[in-house]
Amino acid sequence: MTTIIENKRIKYHKKTFENISVDKQKKVIETAVKHFAMYGYDATNINNIASDVGISIGSLYNYFASKEDLFLGVVNEGSLLLEKELSKIDENENILIFFEKILRLSKEFALNYPEFNQIYLNLTTQNLSHLSNKLCNKIEHITAEKYKKLIKISKEKGYIRADLSENEIAFCLDNLVMMLQFSFASNYYLERMRTFLGENVDIKDDSIIESIVSFAVNSLTKDIG
């Protein structure tokens, strides 16, 4: 796992955190991830995190000033993983190809990092609005600019309709991605999908992605040429 200190842009930890071994850093972050994913932000007890890491509560506060800073550090770690996964995608000039790759990446991310996916879902709840306001721009910015850039290029190349707003297309496409991703983290979203697609739907089945892509293609290319 990428260590939190490798992110040079924002640091939510104290300088003392950088003085401990990389293995110990990983243990602190990984333990915090498990607790926040399992119990949610409010119910997570920072004393229990320290105990599971095998350090005193004083030591943990010596690394992070508060539970909020620890949580922000955990989310920051998740965003680094997401950026790493996104970097694997070749930025093809056709937004429709990029969209399909984003859908598949989202599915893989949800399966490979289920705890981060759960934390991301938890951030959408109202009781974490004081934190989501700080984090939304950071998390969503990762993909928003890529969407807008490729949508603009695709419109100019005639791959998609030119009469639609780039911002609105990006918003709608990313919502489709988000609904699929949340279906892996929440029984509510999974049951919601089953309501529309049938009780036997398998969210791991690629046919769902193929259907979503087909819908996007038809919507964005109708009446072209």
N, C-alpha and C positions, 0 to 999 in steps of 0.2 A: 504494500500500500504506500502511495506517495505520502511523505511526511508533511505535516502542516508547515514546517519551517521552510519548505521549498517554495511556498507561495510568497513571492517578494512584494506582492501588491498590498495585502492586508494581513495584519497579525492580530489575533484576538488573545494571544497568550502573552505572558510576561517573558522578559529576557531570560529568566531562570529556566524556563522550559527548554530553551535551546542548549542549555548546559548539561542536560541529562542525555543518556545514550539514545540512539535512534530506536532501538528495541523498546526502551521504556516509553518513549514518545508514542510509538505505535500501540503499546498496551493501553496507555491512558485513553487515546482516541478511540480505539476499537471497543474498549469497555464502555466508554460513554455512548458510542453509537448504539450498542446493544441495549443499554438502559433507556435511552431516549426513544428508540424504536419500539421497545416493548411496553413501556409505561407512559409514554408521552411526556411532554415538557413539564407540566405542572406536577405530575405524580412522581417524577424522577427525583430520587433523594441523592444528593451529591455525596453524602456520607457513605452510602452503599457503593457508589462508584469507586471512591477511595479504597474502601474495604476490599472490593473485588480486584482492584489493581495491586493491592498489597502495600499501600502507602497510607500515611496519616492524612486526616482531613486538612491539617495545617500545610502539609506538603502540596496537596492538590490546590489549595488556595494560594500557594506560593507560585504555582504555575499559571493559574487562571484566577482573575480577581473575583469572579462570581459564576454562578451556574449559567447565567445568560451568556457570559463570554465563552464558557466551555461549549455551550450549545451552538453559538455562532461559529466557533472553531470547527465543530463537527460538520455543520452545514457547509462551511468553506471547504472542508475536505471532500465532501460530496460533489461540490461544484468543480473541484479540480479533477475528480474522476470522470465527470461528465465531459469536461473539456478534452480530457485525454481520449475518450471514446469518440468525440466529434472530430478530433484531429485525424482519425482513421478514414474519414469520408473524403473522397476527392470532390472538390467543389465543382461539380459539373455545372455548366451554364444553364442547363434545363432544370427549372425548379421542380418539375414533376419527378424527375429521377432522384433529385436530392430529397424530396419529400418521402419517397418510398424508402430510401436509405435511412432517413431519420426515424421512420416508423419501426424499421427492423432493429435499429440501434436502441430505440426506446424499449422494445421488448427484451432485448438482450441485457440492457442495463437493469431492468426490473428483475430479471431472473438471476443475474450475476451479483447484484447488490440489493437484495430485497430490503435490508434494514435502512439503507439510504433512501430507497423508494418510499418506505413507510414514513420516514421523517419528512420527506418532501410533501407527502400527502397531509401529514399533521400540520404543516405550515399553512395550509389553506383554511384551517379552522379559525373561527372568530376570536377564540381566546388567545391566539398567538398573533393577533393583528399588530400588536406593538413590536413584534419581531419581524413579521412578514413585510411590514413597510420598509424595514431596513434591508431586507434580503431579496425582495421581489425583483428589483431592478438588476441586481447582481446576477441572480439565477437566470432570469428570462433574457437578459442581454446576451447571454452566450449564444442563443439561437436566433434571436430577433433580427440582429443585423445581418446574419447569413441569409435568412429568409428574404428580407427586403432587397438585399443586393441581387440575389438570384432571380427574384420576381421581376425586378426592373430589367435585367438582362433578357429574361425570357419574353417579356412583353416586347422589347425592342427587336428581338429575333423572330417574333411571330409564333412562338411556341404556345403562348396562351393569349387569352383575350386582353386587349389593351384598354378596355373600358372600365376595368375594375381597379379599385384602390389597392396599391401595394400593401399598405398598412392593414387593410381589412382582410386581404387574402392571407397575409402572414398570421393574423390573429385567428382566422378560421382554421387554417391548416394546423397550427400549433394546438388548438383546442382538440382537434381530432387525435393528435398524438397524446395529449395529456389524458384524455378519457381512456385510451387504450392502456396507457401506463398505469393509471390508477386502478384499473381493473385487476391488476396483479397484486395490489396492496390493500384493497378494501372489499369486504364482502358486499357492502352496499353497491359499489360500482360494478362488481361482478354480477350481482343479482339484477341490477339495472340492465346490463348487457344481455343477460339471459331472458329478460322480459321481452326484449326486442328480437333477439336472434334465436331463442329457443332454449329449453332447459339443458339440452345436451351439447350446447356450444362449448368448444374447447378454445380458451383464449390463447393457447400455445400454437394453435393451428394457423398456418400461414394463409389460409383462405380468407381469414378476417382482414389481414393486411391487404391482400389482393383486392378485396371488395372495397376497402376504404380508398385505395389508390385509384381504382376504377371510377369511383364516385367523384374524386377530385379531378381526374382527367376529364370526365364528361362535363363537369361544372366549369372548368377553366378553359376548355377548348371549344365548347359548343358555338357554332356559327362562324368559326374561323375558316376563311378561305372557301 
